[in-house]
């Protein structure tokens, strides 16, 4: 009952989203190239309406069994300023968090979620470094290590992430455009290669598993990203076995075309970064999976070619059903799952693994984005 009292149900969230649009002030927008400063910019940016800290990873235990995980923290502001901020129960920001585990070998997937108001000890984020939490789930950066932790419904995650490459900015100095309109963009950077170690526990297991692997971290914030003509997006993070990392971001328009602002980023083994225009990327869908619950039809196999970078890959989801149905937080249905594949990079055979996120296949994606 305590958890129910401090977390918001789906109806309350929808009401608060409606109120937020009525009370919206003059939010800052991502328009100009940003002058970044770390560790400050790992923290929250309350002058922008929406922000998220996104962690995904591909893990292996001592028996070489494979797993995937997702842990995401969202901050969504209801109003820009409070006239009087002396009451700690007044709501400026809502925090949502999603946690998912994939057991690749046994084709099992679990997810859970939280929705919290900012309040005394309930949820929040610092503005001078990475420290975001939603109840007992958290992401905290200490020096050069990010510690992420979540524990719910028999699922457990407690891992340490250490960057092996510098942070990567997507777009011009981190200005990631999502369309042609002024301010239709976000500020966006990543750690694409995070050495990962720690423990996970899957539902029904008697004890945690020691795991290691590679993770990807995205931090994005803005106030006005998608337009009414855009249906959703397909996002890929891919680690190639030759040390290259690849981000691809395709924004789908409701008329069936791709937004011209869709783009990608290639990170070389030495950390060198190359921005990719949509015209350089070819992604052909080679298969689909239909969700028995939402009835959404998602792509699940892709042929990805980037001739200018000599990349030719075949990737697919490792488990068919990795769909999140978040009725108790943001109220969205979307796909976030582990992928794997093979192909060639710079003329040599490679294996690859990573994550795909797909939104807008199961209805409107709503105001949080």
GIQUICOR-V315326 format. One record per residue. N is the residue number from 0. RES is the residue in three letters. PHI is phi in radians with two decimals (NA if undefined). Layout:
N;RES;PHI / N;RES;PHI
//
This chain:
0;UNK;NA / 1;UNK;-1.08 / 2;UNK;-1.13 / 3;UNK;-1.13 / 4;UNK;-1.24 / 5;UNK;-1.77 / 6;UNK;-1.77 / 7;UNK;-1.66 / 8;UNK;-1.38 / 9;UNK;-1.08 / 10;UNK;-1.12 / 11;UNK;-1.10 / 12;UNK;-1.10 / 13;UNK;-1.10 / 14;UNK;-1.09 / 15;UNK;-1.18 / 16;UNK;-1.08 / 17;UNK;-1.09 / 18;UNK;-1.05 / 19;UNK;-1.08 / 20;UNK;-1.24 / 21;UNK;-1.27 / 22;UNK;-1.70 / 23;UNK;-1.03 / 24;UNK;-1.80 / 25;UNK;-1.55 / 26;UNK;-1.34 / 27;UNK;-1.20 / 28;UNK;-2.11 / 29;UNK;-1.43 / 30;UNK;-2.12 / 31;UNK;-1.86 / 32;UNK;-1.04 / 33;UNK;-1.71 / 34;UNK;-1.67 / 35;UNK;-1.44 / 36;UNK;-2.53 / 37;UNK;-1.95 / 38;UNK;-1.50 / 39;UNK;-0.97 / 40;UNK;-1.33 / 41;UNK;-1.28 / 42;UNK;-1.53 / 43;UNK;-1.40 / 44;UNK;-2.24 / 45;UNK;-1.16 / 46;UNK;-1.32 / 47;UNK;-1.88 / 48;UNK;-1.31 / 49;UNK;-2.20 / 50;UNK;-2.68 / 51;UNK;-2.55 / 52;UNK;-2.00 / 53;UNK;-2.12 / 54;UNK;-2.11 / 55;UNK;-2.39 / 56;UNK;-2.82 / 57;UNK;-2.01 / 58;UNK;-2.16 / 59;UNK;-2.40 / 60;UNK;-1.68 / 61;UNK;-1.17 / 62;UNK;-1.66 / 63;UNK;1.20 / 64;UNK;-1.28 / 65;UNK;-1.80 / 66;UNK;-2.46 / 67;UNK;-2.27 / 68;UNK;-2.51 / 69;UNK;-2.38 / 70;UNK;-2.39 / 71;UNK;-2.27 / 72;UNK;-2.06 / 73;UNK;-1.94 / 74;UNK;-2.08 / 75;UNK;-2.28 / 76;UNK;-1.48 / 77;UNK;-1.54 / 78;UNK;-2.66 / 79;UNK;-1.26 / 80;UNK;-2.34 / 81;UNK;-1.72 / 82;UNK;-1.08 / 83;UNK;-2.28 / 84;UNK;-1.88 / 85;UNK;-1.51 / 86;UNK;-1.78 / 87;UNK;-1.17 / 88;UNK;-1.61 / 89;UNK;-1.17 / 90;UNK;-1.77 / 91;UNK;-1.88 / 92;UNK;-2.15 / 93;UNK;-1.84 / 94;UNK;-2.11 / 95;UNK;-2.16 / 96;UNK;-2.54 / 97;UNK;-2.16 / 98;UNK;-2.36 / 99;UNK;-2.42 / 100;UNK;-2.25 / 101;UNK;-2.08 / 102;UNK;-1.74 / 103;UNK;-1.14 / 104;UNK;-1.09 / 105;UNK;-1.75 / 106;UNK;0.96 / 107;UNK;-2.13 / 108;UNK;-2.50 / 109;UNK;-2.35 / 110;UNK;-2.54 / 111;UNK;-2.55 / 112;UNK;-2.66 / 113;UNK;-2.41 / 114;UNK;-2.42 / 115;UNK;-2.39 / 116;UNK;-1.45 / 117;UNK;-1.23 / 118;UNK;-2.86 / 119;UNK;-1.13 / 120;UNK;1.39 / 121;UNK;-1.58 / 122;UNK;-2.76 / 123;UNK;2.96 / 124;UNK;-2.73 / 125;UNK;-1.39 / 126;UNK;-1.82 / 127;UNK;-1.95 / 128;UNK;-2.91 / 129;UNK;-1.36 / 130;UNK;-2.75 / 131;UNK;-2.17 / 132;UNK;-2.59 / 133;UNK;-2.39 / 134;UNK;0.95 / 135;UNK;-1.69 / 136;UNK;-1.65 / 137;UNK;-2.71 / 138;UNK;-2.37 / 139;UNK;-2.31 / 140;UNK;-1.73 / 141;UNK;-2.15 / 142;UNK;0.99 / 143;UNK;-1.82 / 144;UNK;-2.22 / 145;UNK;-1.80 / 146;UNK;-1.87 / 147;UNK;-2.11 / 148;UNK;-2.60 / 149;UNK;-2.73 / 150;UNK;-2.66 / 151;UNK;-2.88 / 152;UNK;0.93 / 153;UNK;1.39 / 154;UNK;-1.80 / 155;UNK;-2.42 / 156;UNK;-2.49 / 157;UNK;-2.61 / 158;UNK;-2.37 / 159;UNK;-1.98 / 160;UNK;-2.12 / 161;UNK;-2.15 / 162;UNK;-1.11 / 163;UNK;-1.80 / 164;UNK;-2.35 / 165;UNK;-1.11 / 166;UNK;-1.08 / 167;UNK;-2.08 / 168;UNK;-1.71 / 169;UNK;-1.74 / 170;UNK;1.48 / 171;UNK;-1.30 / 172;UNK;0.91 / 173;UNK;1.55 / 174;UNK;-1.53 / 175;UNK;-1.71 / 176;UNK;-1.41 / 177;UNK;-1.96 / 178;UNK;3.07 / 179;UNK;-1.47 / 180;UNK;-1.35 / 181;UNK;-1.11 / 182;UNK;1.41 / 183;UNK;-1.43 / 184;UNK;-2.89 / 185;UNK;-2.45 / 186;UNK;-1.63 / 187;UNK;-2.58 / 188;UNK;-2.46 / 189;UNK;-2.51 / 190;UNK;-1.80 / 191;UNK;-1.56 / 192;UNK;-2.40 / 193;UNK;-1.97 / 194;UNK;-1.14 / 195;UNK;-2.15 / 196;UNK;-2.67 / 197;UNK;2.65 / 198;UNK;-2.38 / 199;UNK;-2.29 / 200;UNK;-2.45 / 201;UNK;-1.71 / 202;UNK;-0.97 / 203;UNK;1.57 / 204;UNK;-1.33 / 205;UNK;-1.39 / 206;UNK;-2.65 / 207;UNK;-1.16 / 208;UNK;-1.91 / 209;UNK;-1.34 / 210;UNK;-2.33 / 211;UNK;-2.56 / 212;UNK;2.87 / 213;UNK;-2.35 / 214;UNK;-2.22 / 215;UNK;-2.29 / 216;UNK;-2.16 / 217;UNK;-2.00 / 218;UNK;-2.25 / 219;UNK;-2.48 / 220;UNK;-2.64 / 221;UNK;-3.12 / 222;UNK;-2.29 / 223;UNK;-2.76 / 224;UNK;-1.71 / 225;UNK;-1.72 / 226;UNK;-1.79 / 227;UNK;-1.18 / 228;UNK;-1.53 / 229;UNK;-1.84 / 230;UNK;-1.64 / 231;UNK;2.84 / 232;UNK;-2.55 / 233;UNK;-2.07 / 234;UNK;-2.15 / 235;UNK;-2.16 / 236;UNK;-2.09 / 237;UNK;-2.31 / 238;UNK;-1.78 / 239;UNK;-1.64 / 240;UNK;-1.21 / 241;UNK;-1.57 / 242;UNK;1.71 / 243;UNK;-1.45 / 244;UNK;-2.14 / 245;UNK;-2.35 / 246;UNK;-1.99 / 247;UNK;-2.23 / 248;UNK;-2.45 / 249;UNK;-1.93 / 250;UNK;-1.70 / 251;UNK;-1.62 / 252;UNK;-1.58 / 253;UNK;-1.20 / 254;UNK;-1.51 / 255;UNK;1.64 / 256;UNK;-1.65 / 257;UNK;-1.69 / 258;UNK;-1.09 / 259;UNK;-1.10 / 260;UNK;-1.33 / 261;UNK;-0.97 / 262;UNK;-2.78 / 263;UNK;-2.73 / 264;UNK;-2.48 / 265;UNK;-1.88 / 266;UNK;-2.00 / 267;UNK;-1.32 / 268;UNK;-1.02 / 269;UNK;-1.51 / 270;UNK;1.65 / 271;UNK;-1.10 / 272;UNK;-2.06 / 273;UNK;-2.28 / 274;UNK;-1.39 / 275;UNK;-1.97 / 276;UNK;-1.40 / 277;UNK;-0.99 / 278;UNK;-1.11 / 279;UNK;-1.49 / 280;UNK;-1.98 / 281;UNK;-2.15 / 282;UNK;-2.27 / 283;UNK;-1.87 / 284;UNK;-1.39 / 285;UNK;-2.01 / 286;UNK;-3.07 / 287;UNK;-2.43 / 288;UNK;-2.37 / 289;UNK;-1.86 / 290;UNK;-1.22 / 291;UNK;-1.24 / 292;UNK;-1.68 / 293;UNK;-1.55 / 294;UNK;1.22 / 295;UNK;-1.23 / 296;UNK;-1.93 / 297;UNK;-1.83 / 298;UNK;-1.09 / 299;UNK;-2.39 / 300;UNK;-2.46 / 301;UNK;-2.43 / 302;UNK;-1.93 / 303;UNK;-1.95 / 304;UNK;-2.27 / 305;UNK;-2.29 / 306;UNK;-0.99 / 307;UNK;-1.13 / 308;UNK;-1.92 / 309;UNK;0.99 / 310;UNK;-2.06 / 311;UNK;-2.51 / 312;UNK;-2.25 / 313;UNK;-2.05 / 314;UNK;-2.25 / 315;UNK;-2.66 / 316;UNK;-1.19 / 317;UNK;-1.43 / 318;UNK;-2.33 / 319;UNK;-1.02 / 320;UNK;-1.72 / 321;UNK;-2.29 / 322;UNK;-1.60 / 323;UNK;-1.79 / 324;UNK;-2.03 / 325;UNK;-1.77 / 326;UNK;-1.15 / 327;UNK;-1.73 / 328;UNK;-2.36 / 329;UNK;-1.46 / 330;UNK;1.28 / 331;UNK;-1.91 / 332;UNK;-2.01 / 333;UNK;-2.59 / 334;UNK;-1.94 / 335;UNK;-2.47 / 336;UNK;-2.64 / 337;UNK;-1.24 / 338;UNK;-2.26 / 339;UNK;-2.69 / 340;UNK;-3.14 / 341;UNK;-2.70 / 342;UNK;2.81 / 343;UNK;-2.29 / 344;UNK;-2.44 / 345;UNK;0.93 / 346;UNK;1.45 / 347;UNK;-2.08 / 348;UNK;-1.13 / 349;UNK;-2.45 / 350;UNK;-1.80 / 351;UNK;-2.59 / 352;UNK;-2.64 / 353;UNK;2.95 / 354;UNK;-2.48 / 355;UNK;-2.22 / 356;UNK;-2.16 / 357;UNK;-2.32 / 358;UNK;-2.11 / 359;UNK;1.49 / 360;UNK;-1.52 / 361;UNK;-2.11 / 362;UNK;1.89 / 363;UNK;-1.09 / 364;UNK;-1.55 / 365;UNK;1.48 / 366;UNK;-1.38 / 367;UNK;-1.14 / 368;UNK;-1.77
//
